[in-house]
Amino acid sequence: MSLNIKPLADRVLIEPAAAETKTASGIIIPDNAKEKPQKGTVVAAGKGTKDEPITVKVGDTVLYGKYAGTELKLEGTDYLIMRESDILAII
């Protein structure tokens, strides 16, 4: 599936990973207690700025801040668009 969106400059489009439904010990987490995921996959990336080229590439799994980015919904799928500086690490 191809997206018709191309982030500008140092922005990155991320598809968040699904929220955990069960803890490591087997306890099921109810919907109202689930935390926002902080991990996702890069779907599209801009070219970077003149001074700093972009370092992440499509397909990278990344960690980002809990409240980083702007949520948007495209073709029924939730995405986050954020600056590359909001990404904490590449996994």
C-alpha positions in Angstrom: 0.0 0.0 0.0 1.4 3.3 -1.0 0.7 6.6 0.9 0.2 9.9 -0.9 1.9 11.9 1.8 5.5 13.1 1.8 6.8 14.8 5.0 8.7 18.1 4.5 12.2 19.0 5.7 13.0 17.0 8.9 9.6 15.6 9.5 8.9 11.8 9.8 5.6 9.8 9.4 5.4 7.0 11.9 2.9 4.2 12.3 2.7 3.5 16.1 3.0 -0.1 17.3 -0.2 -1.6 18.8 -0.7 -1.0 22.6 0.1 -3.8 24.9 -3.0 -5.8 25.9 -1.3 -8.1 28.4 1.5 -7.6 30.9 4.6 -9.8 31.1 3.0 -11.7 34.1 -0.2 -12.3 32.1 -2.5 -9.7 33.5 -4.9 -8.3 30.9 -4.9 -4.5 30.6 -8.4 -2.9 30.2 -8.8 -0.4 27.3 -9.1 2.7 29.6 -5.7 1.8 31.3 -3.6 1.3 28.2 -0.7 3.6 27.7 0.1 5.3 24.4 2.8 3.3 22.6 6.2 4.9 22.4 7.5 2.7 19.6 6.7 2.7 15.9 7.8 2.1 12.3 8.9 4.9 10.0 6.6 5.0 7.0 7.9 8.1 5.2 10.6 10.7 5.9 11.5 14.1 4.5 14.8 15.0 3.0 16.1 16.8 6.0 17.3 20.4 6.3 20.1 22.1 4.5 22.4 21.8 7.6 21.2 18.4 8.8 20.3 15.5 6.5 17.8 13.0 7.8 19.2 9.9 9.6 16.2 7.6 9.9 15.0 5.7 6.8 11.7 4.0 5.9 11.3 0.7 7.7 13.3 1.7 10.8 11.7 0.9 14.2 12.1 3.9 16.5 11.4 5.1 20.0 9.8 8.5 20.6 8.5 10.6 23.4 5.1 9.8 24.9 3.5 13.0 23.8 5.6 13.7 20.7 4.2 14.4 17.3 0.8 15.1 15.8 -1.8 12.4 15.4 -3.5 11.9 12.1 -5.6 9.3 10.4 -5.1 8.4 6.7 -7.0 5.7 4.9 -8.3 4.3 8.2 -4.9 3.9 9.8 -3.5 6.0 12.7 -0.2 7.8 12.1 2.1 10.3 13.9 4.0 13.0 12.1 6.9 14.5 14.1 10.3 16.2 13.7 13.3 13.9 13.6 14.6 15.5 16.8 11.5 14.1 18.7 12.8 10.5 17.9 14.8 9.2 20.9 16.4 6.1 19.4 16.5 3.7 16.5 15.9 0.1 17.5 
